Amino acid sequence: MLSGHGAKARVLDRLRGAARRLVVGGIGAGALSIQAIAVIGSGLMGRGIAYVSALGGFRTALHDVSPEALERALVQIHKDFDEGINRGKVTTDQAHAALERLVPAASLEAAATDADFVIEAVPEQMALKLQTFARLDALVRPDAVLATNTSALSVTEIAAATKRPDRVVGMHFFNPVPKMKLVEIVRALDTAPETIDATADVAKRMGKETVLVKESPGFITSRINAMIGNEAFYMLQEGVATARDIDTALKLGLNHPMGPFEMIDLVGLDTRLAVLEFLHRTLGEKYRPAPLLVQHVKAGRLGRKVGRGVYEYERESP
């Protein structure tokens, strides 16, 4: 009797677990339960995430503390859809439908209160992320998932700013978001399996492929990419080759789609330096930032966003 009762209990537990996964984000049902997404931060990454969210069929609220930044992001998203149409990646009907699903939100409350899933894309500063997650935790429903787009910071520490660490997850997108296929899903210490399932379902509907990473400094891609870019700066500093030749060597010799300096100019030299400083603190000397990189940042040469990094660019209009 005892053994039979125990076996029955285990079966019931498995069924309950399956039911929970279906409600939160399992196959099929995930598309029904997660319908509204809030994207917090309308910078380069935030506007790209909003683009793929709306295109994926989600009602998408985009918020930024700067009304001017939010307006610029909406203009750029329209341009990105025009480009997608011209390249044959989306149809005119798909673009129009996606734009109908995308709404600007003037306040964090307006963006997050009715969201099923929130994706934070604010600057890569731990204090700011902790503040943002504490506010979101007080605004969203108890069953909502909170995701951070951090490329290197501790998702566990971010989750600790909330009363729902089981529903906090890392969701690391790549720039440019509409074109890059990968999302790193980062499992923090207390992230629940159903949260992982929901996040994978959301990413799939956005047209992304995912890898699951146990939280560690830099995850997979930031850890390796930071080291490549940092070594490239050391080589440039030592006069091994020009920036253009180093970029060309990695593109043609190692089949990288972009050279390390092209990449760092796109990401932002200040962002890359912040990641390296974090990795240096947590993983040791091999991630010490190259002095030439530090010098570029001090000089204000932050990359494409300001018109000058390793290379020079036409500055983005305000």
C-alpha positions in Angstrom: 0.0 0.0 0.0 2.7 2.5 0.9 4.8 1.8 -2.2 1.7 2.1 -4.4 0.7 5.3 -2.7 4.2 6.7 -3.2 4.2 5.8 -6.9 0.8 7.5 -7.3 2.0 10.6 -5.6 5.1 10.8 -7.9 2.9 10.5 -11.0 0.6 13.3 -9.7 3.6 15.4 -9.0 4.9 14.9 -12.5 1.4 15.8 -13.9 1.2 18.9 -11.8 4.7 19.9 -13.0 3.7 19.4 -16.6 0.5 21.5 -16.0 2.6 24.3 -14.5 4.9 24.3 -17.5 2.0 24.4 -19.9 0.5 27.4 -18.2 3.7 29.3 -18.0 5.4 28.6 -21.3 5.1 25.1 -22.6 4.5 24.0 -26.2 1.4 25.7 -27.6 0.1 27.1 -24.4 3.1 29.4 -24.0 1.8 31.3 -27.1 -1.5 31.8 -25.3 -0.3 32.8 -21.8 2.5 35.2 -22.8 0.9 37.8 -25.1 2.1 41.1 -23.7 5.8 42.0 -23.5 7.3 45.2 -22.0 10.8 46.3 -23.1 12.5 48.7 -20.7 15.1 50.8 -22.4 15.0 52.0 -26.0 18.6 52.2 -26.9 20.3 50.1 -29.6 19.4 46.8 -27.9 16.0 47.8 -26.5 14.7 49.0 -29.8 15.9 45.8 -31.5 14.2 43.6 -28.9 11.0 45.6 -29.4 11.3 45.0 -33.1 11.5 41.2 -32.9 8.9 41.1 -30.1 6.3 42.9 -32.1 7.2 40.9 -35.2 6.8 37.7 -33.2 3.2 38.5 -32.5 3.5 40.0 -29.0 1.7 43.2 -27.9 4.9 45.2 -27.1 5.2 48.3 -24.9 8.5 50.1 -25.2 9.6 52.5 -22.4 12.5 54.8 -21.9 13.2 57.4 -19.2 14.0 59.8 -22.0 11.0 60.8 -24.2 13.5 62.0 -26.8 15.3 58.6 -26.9 12.0 56.8 -27.1 10.9 58.9 -30.0 14.2 58.3 -31.8 13.8 54.6 -31.2 10.3 54.5 -32.7 11.6 56.3 -35.8 14.5 53.9 -36.2 12.2 50.8 -35.7 10.1 52.1 -38.6 13.2 52.4 -40.7 14.3 48.9 -39.7 11.0 47.5 -40.9 11.4 49.4 -44.2 14.8 47.9 -44.6 13.4 44.4 -43.8 10.8 44.9 -46.5 13.4 46.0 -49.0 15.6 43.0 -48.2 12.7 40.6 -48.4 12.9 39.5 -44.8 9.4 40.7 -43.9 6.3 41.4 -45.9 4.5 44.8 -45.9 1.6 43.2 -44.1 3.8 41.7 -41.5 5.5 45.0 -40.9 2.3 46.9 -40.6 0.8 44.3 -38.2 4.0 44.4 -36.0 3.9 48.2 -35.9 0.2 48.0 -34.8 1.3 45.8 -31.9 4.1 48.2 -30.8 3.2 51.1 -28.4 5.3 53.6 -26.6 4.9 53.8 -22.9 5.6 57.1 -21.2 6.1 55.6 -17.7 7.4 52.3 -16.3 4.0 51.7 -14.8 2.3 52.1 -18.2 4.7 49.6 -19.8 4.9 46.9 -17.1 1.6 46.7 -15.2 -0.2 44.5 -17.8 2.9 42.7 -19.1 3.2 38.9 -19.0 7.0 39.1 -19.7 9.4 42.1 -19.1 12.8 42.4 -20.8 15.1 45.0 -19.3 17.6 46.6 -21.6 18.9 49.6 -19.6 22.7 50.5 -19.5 25.1 47.8 -18.2 25.3 49.2 -14.6 24.5 47.0 -11.7 23.1 49.7 -9.5 20.7 50.8 -12.3 19.6 47.3 -13.0 18.9 46.6 -9.3 16.9 49.7 -9.0 14.9 48.9 -12.2 14.2 45.3 -11.1 13.0 46.4 -7.6 10.6 48.8 -9.2 9.4 46.3 -11.7 8.8 43.7 -9.0 6.4 46.1 -7.3 4.5 46.8 -10.5 4.1 43.5 -12.5 1.8 40.6 -11.7 3.2 37.9 -9.4 3.3 35.4 -12.3 5.1 37.7 -14.7 8.6 36.8 -15.8 11.4 39.4 -15.5 14.3 39.0 -17.9 17.6 41.0 -18.1 19.5 41.6 -21.3 22.8 41.9 -19.4 25.8 40.6 -21.3 28.0 39.9 -18.3 26.5 40.9 -14.9 25.2 38.5 -12.3 21.6 37.6 -12.9 21.4 36.1 -9.4 22.3 39.4 -7.9 19.7 41.2 -10.1 17.1 38.6 -9.1 17.8 39.3 -5.4 16.4 42.8 -5.8 13.0 41.1 -6.3 10.6 38.9 -4.3 10.4 36.5 -7.2 14.0 35.2 -7.9 12.4 32.1 -9.4 10.9 34.2 -12.2 14.0 36.2 -13.0 16.2 35.0 -16.0 19.0 36.3 -18.2 18.0 36.8 -21.9 21.1 38.0 -23.7 20.3 39.2 -27.2 23.0 40.2 -29.8 23.4 43.3 -31.9 21.9 44.0 -34.3 18.9 42.1 -32.8 16.7 41.8 -35.9 19.5 40.0 -37.7 21.3 38.0 -35.1 19.8 34.6 -34.4 21.2 33.8 -31.0 19.8 34.4 -27.5 21.7 33.2 -24.5 19.3 32.1 -21.8 21.0 32.5 -18.4 19.9 30.4 -15.5 20.5 32.1 -12.2 20.7 30.3 -8.8 16.9 30.3 -8.2 15.5 30.5 -11.7 12.7 28.0 -12.0 12.5 25.4 -14.9 9.1 26.9 -16.0 10.7 30.3 -16.3 13.4 28.8 -18.6 10.7 27.1 -20.6 8.7 30.4 -20.9 11.8 32.3 -22.0 12.7 29.7 -24.6 9.2 29.9 -26.0 9.3 33.7 -26.2 12.7 33.6 -27.9 11.4 31.0 -30.4 8.4 33.1 -31.3 10.8 36.0 -31.9 12.6 33.9 -34.5 15.7 33.1 -32.3 17.7 30.1 -31.4 18.8 29.6 -27.8 21.5 28.1 -25.7 21.1 27.6 -22.0 23.9 28.9 -19.8 24.5 28.4 -16.1 25.3 31.8 -14.7 29.0 32.6 -14.8 30.9 35.8 -15.5 30.5 36.8 -19.1 28.4 33.7 -19.9 29.7 32.1 -23.2 29.9 34.8 -25.9 30.9 37.9 -23.8 33.6 36.0 -22.1 35.2 34.8 -25.4 34.5 37.9 -27.4 35.9 40.3 -24.7 39.2 38.3 -24.7 39.4 38.5 -28.5 38.8 42.2 -28.6 41.1 42.9 -25.7 43.9 40.9 -27.4 43.3 42.9 -30.6 43.9 46.1 -28.7 47.1 44.8 -27.2 48.3 43.9 -30.7 47.4 47.3 -32.0 49.2 48.9 -29.0 52.3 46.8 -29.7 52.3 47.8 -33.4 51.8 44.2 -34.6 49.5 45.4 -37.4 47.0 48.1 -38.2 43.5 47.9 -37.0 42.2 47.4 -40.5 44.7 44.5 -41.1 43.8 42.9 -37.8 40.1 43.1 -38.7 40.8 41.7 -42.2 42.9 38.8 -40.9 40.1 37.6 -38.5 37.4 38.0 -41.2 39.3 36.2 -44.0 41.5 33.9 -41.9 39.1 32.8 -39.2 35.8 33.4 -41.0 34.6 36.0 -38.5 31.7 38.0 -40.0 33.2 41.2 -38.4 36.6 42.1 -37.2 37.2 42.7 -33.5 37.6 46.5 -33.9 34.5 46.7 -36.1 32.6 44.8 -33.4 33.8 46.9 -30.5 32.9 50.1 -32.4 29.4 48.7 -32.9 29.0 47.6 -29.3 30.6 50.7 -27.8 34.1 50.9 -26.3 32.7 52.0 -23.0 30.4 49.0 -22.9 33.3 46.6 -23.8 35.6 48.2 -21.2 32.9 47.8 -18.5 32.6 44.1 -19.3 36.3 43.6 -19.2 36.6 45.4 -15.9 33.9 43.1 -14.5 35.6 40.0 -15.9 39.0 41.2 -14.6 37.5 41.5 -11.1 35.8 38.1 -11.2 38.1 36.0 -13.4 41.5 37.4 -13.0 44.5 39.0 -14.8 43.9 37.5 -18.2 41.0 40.0 -18.6 42.9 43.1 -17.6 41.8 45.8 -20.1 44.4 46.9 -22.6 45.7 50.4 -21.8 45.0 51.5 -25.3 41.3 50.6 -24.9 41.2 52.6 -21.6 42.8 55.5 -23.4 40.3 55.5 -26.2 37.4 55.6 -23.7 39.0 58.4 -21.8 39.3 60.3 -25.0 35.6 59.9 -25.7 36.2 57.6 -28.7 33.2 55.3 -27.8 32.4 53.9 -31.3 29.7 54.4 -33.9 27.3 56.0 -31.4 29.5 59.1 -31.2 31.0 58.9 -34.7 34.5 57.9 -33.6 36.0 54.8 -32.0 38.8 52.8 -33.5 37.5 54.1 -36.8 35.5 57.2 -37.8 31.9 57.3 -38.8 29.2 59.7 -39.8 27.6 60.6 -36.5 24.0 59.5 -35.9 21.6 62.4 -36.0 20.1 63.3 -32.6 
